[in-house]
Amino acid sequence: MAEQDLCPTCIQKHDCQKVYRELGSSRGPSVAVKVSLAFLLPLVVFIVTLAVFQKIFAEEAEPVKTAFGLAMALVSTLACILVVRAISRRPGRDR
């Protein structure tokens, strides 16, 4: 990498290496569950809800079925996001 070529001539190379070494060895809580809830859950809820409402409105005309299905999927996804936010912001809970 181009940045590594600059390290031998840099005045702050020891400080920089120390910072990266400390960051690499730091331990913290896993964020995998939070990332999944934040990004994957709303997407899954949207897709599943859209599919369910397409089946429910199967007898309707195509534009009506699409409009209702999309509207219901958006509403349910918004509700899912609000519920996840409310759960994650409960008082007395460690962050």
Phi, psi and omega in degrees: 000154183292325181295326181292333177291334181276340185302316182298333182261357183281141179288327185261022186297327181289321178294318181296314180297323179295318180296313180296324178295317179293321178294323180292332182261003181286149179244139179208174181290151178289139179251010184298318181293317180295320179294318178298315179295321184287323187249318186275319183301311178299324179294316178295317179299317179299312183295314181295315180296320178298318179295318180296314182287336172294323177290319181296318182265028184298329182281346183280169176293155185303313179297322179292315179300317180293315182295312180295317179298315179295317180297315180292323178294319178294318179296315181292326177293318177298318177298319178298316179297317180295321178294316179297319177296317180296320179293320183285343181253023179298138178293148178082009182254137178290142179257000000 
